[in-house]
């Protein structure tokens, strides 16, 4: 896959899978906008991206907060002029038996893992160029014009149901149609 000079956004990019994904995209030639809540870790990742000869944009924000998500998308589009790839990697897990899980714990997970993913995808769709962009969940691909158009038409009920079906699988299913 040719990624030279594509622009990728990676949420939750300060460590783990998000960090590895951001660096892999840069190694393949993409410029990368990265977000997380810890600036020092993001700066380390950005330095590694720049050592690979690619541009990096650091955005410190909480991907469960709609205004932060909108600002990240806007700053990426403003800085690079377009967005080609969205990797929704930010997530949190609170691993307790359901009987011990508080409503606040549930809200924390839902707001980042589902609501934040939905908002980031929705806000990026106008920027993803049909036939050029990728979008979806972690490492998910929704790159064809037909697929992006179908994502734009998903109704709220389908979006609500998507939390039970990983978006990469949903994206692949849409591509087959």
BELURLIN-V59793 format. One record per helix or strand. SS is the DSSP state (helix for helix, strand for strand). FROM is the first residue (numbers start at 1). LEN is the number of residues. If there is no record, write none. Layout:
<<SS:FROM:LEN> <SS:FROM:LEN>>
//
This chain:
<<strand:7:5> <helix:16:12> <strand:31:6> <helix:39:13> <strand:56:5> <helix:66:15> <strand:83:1> <strand:85:4> <helix:98:3> <helix:103:23> <strand:128:1> <strand:134:1> <strand:137:1> <helix:145:9> <helix:156:7> <helix:167:10>>
//
